[in-house]
Amino acid sequence: MPKDLRAVLRLLAGEPAAWRPFAGGTDLMVLFEAGKLPAGKYVSLWGLHELQGIDVATDAVTIGALTTYADVLRHPVLGSDFPLLCQAAEQTGGAATQNRGTLGGNIANASPAADSPPALLVYDAELELISARGSRRVPYDRFHAAYKTMDLAAGEIIKAIRLPRGRASWFQTYRKVGTRKAQAISKVCFAAAADLDGRVVRDIRIALGSVAPTPVRCLQAETALRGRILDDELASAAALALARDIAPIDDMRSTARYRMHVARNLLIQFLTETLPRRAG
């Protein structure tokens, strides 16, 4: 448990393949209790002040990687400007997990079923990565390359998440579908936000979790919708385009067929019920 970020980066640079960083440890402890935690060297980032805090600027909000779900829920600007992230935080585990689990840890754990990534994709998040060599920024939609494979070099950790502002007026929705309503791993996680001009979709973001090896930004569906007038025919066309964006699988929690069906229904509901009602 190094005392500061510099000590952590020095440790990781000295033995980049030997040490595994962890933050709140909520996922790590599940593996430990199940007897599935690999033997090795683990370095705790918990308590490092350099990775904490939420900085609000005119153009963006920067969230330290050690920001917990509880921190997210308590922050007024995140609640007003980024409600999807707050809804994701609210539906992540129970109070104990929300008090200890961190946003940076949720990203670095790289589970395709994680709750916050779809919201981060909708908000065009950008990650600040840091190592002993320096820092760099990576658009979040390019961070996950494959299952548990990230654009994270040896000795590098997530320092912060940057969310550009300016979408508070967009119509937004977040839905998590699981086996039960509380403390369940998602079968499908859906996040979307749209900027409307009357009934015309001026711009839109759609993202899904648990339907591919990584969280997915649904670019094909967005292209099918952007600049078009909302109607039932458009919703059907977008649902067909969605099939080119996602690749659900059968696993112990659900089936590919169910996930595809639910993902399409959530998109259609957003386009035929939520948006028309709010557009007047």
C-alpha positions in Angstrom: 0.0 0.0 0.0 2.2 2.8 -1.2 1.6 6.3 0.3 1.4 8.3 -3.0 0.9 8.0 -6.7 4.6 8.5 -7.5 5.5 5.5 -5.4 2.8 3.3 -7.2 4.1 4.4 -10.6 7.7 3.7 -9.6 6.7 0.2 -8.3 4.8 -0.6 -11.5 7.7 0.7 -13.7 10.2 -1.5 -11.9 8.2 -4.7 -12.3 5.5 -3.9 -14.8 4.3 -7.4 -15.3 4.5 -8.5 -11.7 2.1 -6.2 -9.9 -1.7 -6.0 -10.3 -3.2 -2.7 -9.2 -6.6 -2.6 -7.5 -8.9 0.1 -6.1 -11.9 -0.6 -3.9 -11.3 -4.4 -4.2 -15.0 -5.3 -4.6 -14.4 -7.7 -7.5 -11.1 -8.8 -6.2 -12.6 -9.9 -2.9 -15.3 -11.9 -4.6 -12.6 -13.9 -6.4 -10.7 -14.3 -3.1 -13.7 -15.6 -1.2 -14.4 -18.0 -4.0 -10.8 -19.3 -4.0 -10.2 -18.1 -7.5 -7.9 -15.2 -6.9 -4.6 -15.9 -8.7 -1.5 -15.9 -6.5 0.7 -12.8 -7.1 1.6 -9.3 -6.1 -1.2 -6.8 -5.6 -0.8 -3.0 -5.0 -3.6 -1.0 -3.5 -4.5 2.4 -5.0 -7.2 3.0 -2.3 -6.6 6.3 -0.5 -4.3 8.0 -3.1 -5.5 11.6 -3.1 -4.1 12.1 -6.6 -6.8 9.8 -8.0 -9.7 11.3 -6.0 -12.0 14.3 -6.5 -14.5 15.6 -9.0 -13.5 18.8 -10.8 -16.2 20.8 -12.5 -15.3 23.1 -15.4 -17.4 25.0 -17.9 -16.7 22.5 -20.7 -16.2 19.3 -18.8 -16.3 17.4 -15.5 -13.2 15.4 -14.6 -13.8 12.5 -12.2 -10.9 10.9 -10.3 -10.6 7.2 -10.9 -11.1 6.5 -7.2 -14.5 8.2 -7.2 -17.0 5.7 -5.6 -20.5 5.1 -6.8 -21.7 6.8 -3.6 -19.6 9.9 -4.5 -21.2 9.9 -7.9 -24.7 9.8 -6.4 -24.0 12.6 -4.0 -22.6 15.1 -6.6 -25.2 17.7 -7.8 -23.6 18.4 -11.2 -23.3 14.7 -12.1 -27.0 14.4 -11.1 -28.1 17.3 -13.4 -25.7 16.9 -16.3 -25.0 13.1 -16.4 -28.1 11.4 -15.0 -27.3 8.1 -16.7 -24.1 7.7 -14.8 -25.9 8.3 -11.6 -28.6 5.7 -12.5 -25.8 3.2 -13.2 -24.2 4.0 -9.9 -27.5 3.5 -8.1 -28.0 0.1 -9.7 -24.5 -1.2 -9.0 -24.7 -3.6 -6.1 -25.9 -2.6 -2.6 -24.7 0.2 -0.2 -21.5 -1.6 0.7 -20.4 -1.9 -2.9 -21.4 1.7 -3.7 -19.3 3.0 -0.8 -16.2 1.0 -1.8 -16.5 0.3 -5.6 -14.8 2.9 -7.8 -15.5 4.2 -11.3 -11.9 3.6 -12.4 -12.0 0.0 -11.0 -15.3 -0.7 -12.9 -13.6 0.3 -16.1 -10.3 -1.5 -15.5 -12.1 -4.7 -14.5 -13.3 -4.7 -18.1 -16.5 -6.8 -17.6 -18.8 -6.5 -20.5 -21.7 -6.6 -18.0 -20.5 -3.7 -15.9 -23.1 -1.0 -15.2 -21.2 2.3 -15.8 -19.6 1.7 -19.3 -22.8 2.2 -21.4 -23.4 5.5 -19.7 -19.7 6.6 -20.3 -20.0 5.6 -24.0 -23.2 7.7 -24.4 -21.4 10.7 -22.8 -18.3 10.4 -25.1 -16.0 9.9 -22.1 -12.3 10.2 -22.3 -9.8 8.5 -20.0 -6.6 10.0 -18.6 -4.0 7.2 -18.3 -0.8 7.7 -16.3 2.5 5.9 -15.8 6.1 6.7 -14.9 6.6 7.6 -18.5 3.9 10.4 -18.4 0.2 10.7 -19.1 -2.0 10.3 -22.2 -5.7 10.5 -23.1 -7.7 7.8 -24.8 -11.4 8.1 -26.0 -13.3 5.6 -24.0 -14.9 4.1 -27.1 -11.4 3.0 -28.2 -10.3 1.7 -24.8 -11.8 -1.9 -24.8 -10.2 -3.8 -27.7 -11.6 -7.3 -26.8 -12.7 -9.3 -23.8 -10.5 -8.2 -20.9 -8.2 -6.5 -23.4 -7.6 -2.8 -23.0 -5.5 0.0 -24.4 -3.6 0.0 -21.1 0.2 -0.4 -21.3 2.4 -2.1 -18.8 2.8 0.1 -15.7 -0.1 2.3 -16.7 -3.3 3.0 -14.6 -6.4 5.0 -15.1 -6.1 8.4 -13.4 -9.3 10.1 -14.3 -12.4 10.1 -16.5 -13.4 13.3 -18.4 -17.0 13.9 -19.4 -17.7 16.8 -21.8 -20.7 18.9 -20.8 -23.5 20.2 -22.9 -26.0 17.4 -23.0 -28.1 18.1 -20.0 -31.0 19.0 -22.3 -30.9 15.8 -24.2 -33.6 13.2 -23.6 -31.9 10.3 -21.8 -32.7 6.8 -20.6 -30.9 4.0 -18.7 -32.2 0.5 -18.3 -30.6 -2.5 -16.6 -32.3 -5.9 -17.2 -31.3 -8.6 -14.8 -32.6 -11.7 -13.0 -34.0 -9.5 -10.3 -34.4 -5.7 -9.6 -31.6 -5.4 -7.0 -27.9 -6.5 -6.8 -27.9 -8.5 -10.0 -25.4 -8.8 -12.8 -27.1 -7.4 -16.0 -28.3 -9.6 -18.8 -28.7 -6.4 -20.9 -27.7 -2.9 -20.0 -29.0 -0.1 -22.2 -28.2 3.6 -22.2 -29.3 6.2 -24.8 -29.5 10.0 -25.2 -31.0 12.0 -28.0 -31.1 15.6 -29.1 -34.4 16.4 -30.8 -35.5 19.2 -33.1 -39.3 18.7 -32.8 -39.6 15.0 -34.0 -36.3 15.0 -35.9 -33.4 13.2 -34.3 -30.7 15.8 -34.6 -28.1 13.7 -32.8 -28.1 10.5 -30.7 -25.9 8.1 -28.7 -26.8 4.5 -28.0 -24.7 2.0 -25.9 -25.2 -1.5 -24.6 -23.5 -3.8 -22.1 -23.7 -7.6 -21.8 -24.3 -8.1 -25.5 -20.7 -8.5 -26.8 -17.2 -9.2 -25.5 -16.9 -5.5 -24.6 -19.4 -2.6 -23.9 -20.7 -1.4 -27.3 -21.4 2.0 -28.8 -24.1 1.2 -31.4 -22.9 3.2 -34.4 -25.0 1.5 -37.0 -28.2 2.1 -35.1 -27.2 5.8 -34.5 -26.5 6.3 -38.2 -29.9 4.9 -39.1 -31.6 7.4 -36.8 -29.5 10.6 -37.1 -31.3 13.3 -39.1 -34.5 11.2 -39.4 -38.1 11.9 -38.3 -39.3 9.7 -35.4 -42.0 7.1 -36.4 -42.6 3.4 -36.1 -40.9 2.7 -39.4 -37.7 4.4 -38.3 -37.8 2.5 -35.0 -38.0 -0.8 -36.9 -35.1 0.2 -39.2 -33.0 1.1 -36.2 -33.7 -2.2 -34.5 -32.5 -4.0 -37.6 -29.3 -1.9 -37.7 -28.7 -2.8 -34.1 -28.2 -6.4 -35.1 -25.0 -5.3 -36.9 -23.7 -3.5 -33.7 -24.0 -6.3 -31.1 -23.0 -9.9 -30.8 -24.7 -11.5 -27.8 -23.7 -14.9 -26.6 -25.2 -17.8 -24.6 -23.9 -18.0 -21.0 -24.9 -19.0 -17.5 -27.0 -15.8 -17.1 -28.9 -15.8 -20.4 -29.1 -16.7 -24.0 -28.0 -14.8 -27.1 -31.6 -14.9 -28.5 -33.0 -13.3 -25.3 -30.4 -10.6 -25.2 -31.0 -9.6 -28.8 -34.7 -9.6 -28.3 -34.4 -7.4 -25.1 -31.9 -5.0 -26.7 -34.2 -4.4 -29.7 -37.2 -3.9 -27.5 -35.4 -1.4 -25.3 -34.3 0.6 -28.3 -37.8 0.5 -29.9 -39.4 1.5 -26.6 -37.0 4.5 -26.3 -37.8 5.6 -29.9 -41.6 5.0 -29.9 -42.6 5.8 -26.3 -40.0 7.8 -24.4 -38.8 10.3 -27.1 -42.2 11.0 -28.7 -43.8 11.6 -25.3 -41.1 14.1 -24.4 -41.0 15.7 -27.8 -44.7 16.5 -27.4 
